[in-house]
Amino acid sequence: MDVVVDVGAKLGECPTWSSEQGLLYWVDIDGKGIHAYDPAGRGDRSWQLDVRPGAISLTQERSRLLVGAENKLARLDLDTGVLSPWVTLEESQPGVRLNDGRCDPAGRFWIGGMYDPTSANRFDAFLHRVEPDGTFTTVRSEVGCANGSAFSPDGRTMYWADTLHEIVWAYDYDVETGEQRNERVFLDFGPLPGKPDGACVDETGCYWIACVGGSAVLRARPDGKVDRIFEVPVLRPTMPAFGGTDLGTMFITSIAARDPEADGPGPHGAILAFEPGVRGLPEPVFAGQ
């Protein structure tokens, strides 16, 4: 694996590839920044915020990102750096913030939260489904740490994880209505390395997920069988994403070392990249204005 961005992110997350721009957007949650990495020029641009960005989504306007930060959705103007609040999803609670999110194939934005720090083992967060016009439905309460959001290539299966439960669930998904049903356990992380974090799906329908605390990224087939585990040189990888000109490169964000002696000398907080031998899917774009 190559280290492609080594800026020592405090909490790197949500790598999101824009095929139109040839850029990898990503966030540093605790560093309160949104970044754009250009593989062609190998440069990394950043926008500093006053809030913690948990998740981002591409929009129909190339100069604007949808941002889930703290308890709100906002719009970031990439030309001016101005972050404009849009929708408040929940009442502000001490310790609770928005975390993982992703658009479905129809352009709805799914985003869930967490209680920070996770070591408190509290289930005070929520999972929301946001329509393009800003209306939203709170789908789930008593969430510990929302993660692992992804959709199958045909859009008929939704994946979602709660890191504290150490479970990834799968659902039958209706793209027309945004309804999910038939919840079942897809991955039980009990025997697997680390805990479930961010995820993505490749063109064959296999599910890739970062094993935070486990120094690995694994791939599971649509039947839930784990068929590949890749060791990574960081203790806490947070999320994989496909990118590059042919969507054949996997980028992986990570968390900075919390105990340098225990965590070891790896490039903690860096973005890693490697060629997994399979291509990904184009990132869905938020359908709202």
C-alpha positions in Angstrom: 0.0 0.0 0.0 1.1 3.6 -0.7 0.7 6.5 1.6 -0.8 9.2 -0.7 -1.8 11.8 1.9 0.3 12.1 5.0 -1.1 15.2 6.9 -1.6 13.5 10.2 -5.3 13.7 10.3 -6.8 13.5 13.8 -9.8 11.6 12.6 -9.8 10.9 8.8 -13.1 9.8 7.4 -15.6 9.7 4.6 -13.4 9.4 1.5 -15.6 10.3 -1.5 -14.4 10.2 -5.1 -15.7 12.7 -7.6 -15.3 11.1 -11.1 -16.3 14.4 -12.7 -13.5 16.4 -11.0 -10.9 13.6 -10.5 -10.7 14.4 -6.8 -11.0 12.5 -3.5 -12.8 14.5 -0.9 -12.4 13.5 2.7 -12.9 14.9 6.2 -10.8 15.3 9.3 -13.6 15.2 11.9 -11.6 16.3 15.0 -9.4 18.5 12.9 -12.6 20.3 11.7 -11.5 20.2 8.1 -12.7 19.0 4.7 -10.0 18.1 2.2 -9.7 17.4 -1.6 -6.8 15.2 -2.7 -5.8 15.4 -6.4 -4.0 12.2 -7.4 -2.8 13.8 -10.7 -1.0 16.7 -9.0 -0.6 14.9 -5.6 -1.9 18.0 -3.8 -4.3 18.2 -0.9 -6.4 21.3 -0.5 -8.4 21.9 2.7 -11.2 24.0 4.0 -11.2 24.8 7.8 -14.6 24.8 9.6 -15.9 25.8 13.0 -17.7 22.5 13.4 -16.9 18.8 13.2 -17.8 17.4 9.7 -18.9 13.8 10.1 -20.0 12.9 6.6 -20.1 14.6 3.1 -21.9 14.0 -0.2 -21.3 15.2 -3.7 -24.2 17.4 -5.0 -25.4 18.3 -8.5 -23.3 21.5 -8.3 -19.6 20.7 -8.5 -18.7 23.7 -6.3 -20.9 22.6 -3.4 -20.8 19.7 -0.9 -23.5 18.5 1.4 -22.0 18.3 4.9 -23.3 16.5 8.0 -21.8 18.3 11.0 -22.7 18.2 14.7 -26.6 18.0 14.6 -27.2 19.7 11.2 -26.8 19.4 7.5 -25.1 22.3 5.8 -23.8 23.3 2.4 -20.1 24.0 1.8 -19.3 26.4 -1.1 -16.0 25.2 -2.3 -15.2 28.5 -4.0 -15.7 30.7 -1.0 -15.3 28.2 1.9 -18.5 29.4 3.4 -20.5 26.7 5.3 -24.3 27.5 5.3 -26.6 25.7 7.7 -29.5 24.0 5.9 -31.5 21.4 8.0 -31.4 20.7 11.7 -31.8 16.9 12.1 -32.0 16.6 15.9 -31.8 18.6 19.1 -28.3 19.4 20.2 -27.1 16.9 22.9 -23.8 17.0 24.7 -21.5 14.3 23.3 -23.8 13.5 20.3 -22.8 14.3 16.7 -23.5 13.2 13.2 -21.1 10.6 11.9 -21.4 8.2 8.9 -23.5 9.0 5.8 -24.1 8.1 2.2 -26.6 8.8 -0.6 -28.8 6.0 -2.0 -29.1 5.5 -5.8 -32.0 7.9 -5.9 -30.1 10.7 -4.2 -31.5 10.6 -0.7 -28.9 11.1 2.0 -28.8 8.6 4.9 -26.8 9.8 7.9 -26.5 8.5 11.5 -24.8 9.8 14.6 -22.8 8.6 17.6 -21.9 9.5 21.2 -18.4 10.7 21.4 -16.3 9.1 23.0 -17.4 5.6 22.0 -15.7 4.3 25.2 -18.7 5.7 27.1 -20.8 2.9 25.5 -23.9 5.2 25.2 -26.7 4.7 22.7 -28.0 8.2 22.4 -27.8 8.8 18.6 -30.1 8.4 15.7 -30.3 7.4 12.0 -32.0 9.7 9.5 -33.2 9.5 5.9 -33.1 12.9 4.2 -35.1 13.6 1.0 -33.8 16.0 -1.7 -36.2 18.7 -0.5 -34.8 18.6 3.1 -37.6 16.7 4.7 -36.4 13.8 6.7 -37.4 10.7 8.6 -35.7 9.5 11.8 -35.6 5.8 11.1 -33.8 4.6 14.2 -33.0 5.7 17.7 -30.7 4.3 20.4 -27.8 4.3 18.0 -24.3 3.9 19.5 -22.1 4.7 16.5 -23.6 4.7 13.0 -21.3 3.4 10.3 -21.0 1.1 7.3 -23.6 2.7 5.1 -23.6 1.3 1.5 -25.9 0.0 -1.2 -25.7 -2.9 -3.6 -25.1 -2.2 -7.3 -28.8 -2.7 -8.1 -29.9 -0.6 -5.1 -32.0 -3.5 -3.7 -29.8 -4.1 -0.6 -28.9 -1.5 2.0 -26.1 -2.1 4.5 -25.7 -0.3 7.8 -23.6 -0.9 10.9 -23.4 0.1 14.6 -19.8 0.0 15.7 -20.8 -0.5 19.4 -23.0 -3.5 18.6 -20.2 -4.9 16.4 -22.8 -5.8 13.8 -23.4 -5.0 10.1 -27.0 -5.4 9.1 -28.5 -5.9 5.6 -31.9 -4.8 4.5 -34.2 -5.2 1.4 -34.3 -1.7 0.0 -36.9 0.1 -2.1 -35.2 2.8 -4.1 -38.5 4.3 -5.2 -39.7 5.0 -1.6 -36.5 4.8 0.4 -38.0 2.2 2.7 -35.9 -0.6 4.2 -37.2 -3.9 5.6 -36.3 -7.4 6.4 -33.4 -6.6 8.8 -30.9 -9.4 9.1 -27.3 -9.8 10.4 -24.9 -9.6 7.5 -21.6 -9.6 9.4 -21.0 -10.4 13.1 -17.7 -8.8 14.0 -17.2 -11.1 17.0 -14.7 -13.3 15.3 -13.3 -10.6 13.0 -10.5 -8.1 13.5 -11.4 -4.8 15.1 -14.9 -3.3 14.9 -17.0 -2.2 11.9 -16.4 1.3 10.6 -17.0 2.9 7.1 -17.7 0.8 4.1 -18.3 0.7 0.3 -19.4 -1.8 -2.4 -17.5 -2.9 -5.5 -18.9 -3.5 -9.0 -19.4 -7.2 -8.2 -21.6 -6.4 -5.2 -19.0 -7.3 -2.6 -19.0 -5.2 0.6 -15.7 -3.7 1.8 -15.4 -2.4 5.4 -12.7 -0.9 7.5 -11.9 -2.8 10.7 -11.1 0.0 13.1 -8.7 -1.1 15.8 -8.0 -4.2 13.8 -5.4 -3.0 11.2 -7.4 -4.4 8.4 -10.0 -3.9 5.6 -12.1 -6.9 4.7 -14.4 -7.9 1.8 -17.6 -9.9 2.2 -19.5 -11.4 -0.6 -23.3 -10.7 -1.0 -24.0 -13.9 1.0 -22.0 -12.5 4.0 -19.0 -14.8 3.6 -15.7 -13.0 4.2 -13.4 -13.9 1.4 -10.6 -11.3 1.6 -8.8 -9.6 4.5 -6.1 -7.0 3.8 -3.8 -6.0 6.6 -3.1 -2.2 6.7 -0.1 -0.4 8.3 -2.3 1.6 10.6 -4.2 0.5 13.7 -7.4 2.4 13.0 -8.5 2.4 9.4 -11.8 4.2 9.2 -13.3 3.9 5.7 -12.4 2.5 2.2 -13.5 4.1 -1.1 -12.9 3.4 -4.7 -11.5 6.1 -6.9 -9.1 6.9 -9.7 -9.8 7.2 -13.4 -11.2 3.7 -13.7 -12.5 3.4 -10.0 -9.8 0.7 -9.6 -7.9 2.3 -6.7 -9.0 1.8 -3.1 -8.3 4.8 -0.8 -8.4 4.2 3.0 -8.7 7.0 5.7 -7.4 6.5 9.2 -7.1 7.9 12.7 -4.0 9.5 14.3 -2.1 7.5 16.9 -3.6 7.8 20.3 -0.8 6.1 22.2 2.4 6.3 20.0 4.1 3.6 21.9 1.2 1.1 21.8 0.0 2.1 18.3 3.4 1.6 16.7 5.2 3.6 14.0 2.7 3.3 11.2 1.5 6.3 9.1 -1.5 6.8 11.4 -3.8 9.6 10.2 -2.7 9.1 6.6 -4.7 8.1 3.5 -3.5 4.9 2.0 -4.1 3.5 -1.5 -3.7 0.2 -3.2 -5.0 -1.7 -6.2 -7.5 -4.4 -5.0 -8.0 -6.0 -8.4 -11.7 -4.9 -8.7 -13.4 -1.7 -9.6 -15.9 0.3 -7.5 -19.1 2.1 -8.3 -19.6 5.8 -9.0 -20.5 7.7 -5.9 -24.2 8.6 -5.8 -24.9 12.4 -5.8 -27.4 14.1 -3.5 -30.5 15.0 -5.6 -31.4 18.2 -3.8 -30.5 21.7 -4.9 
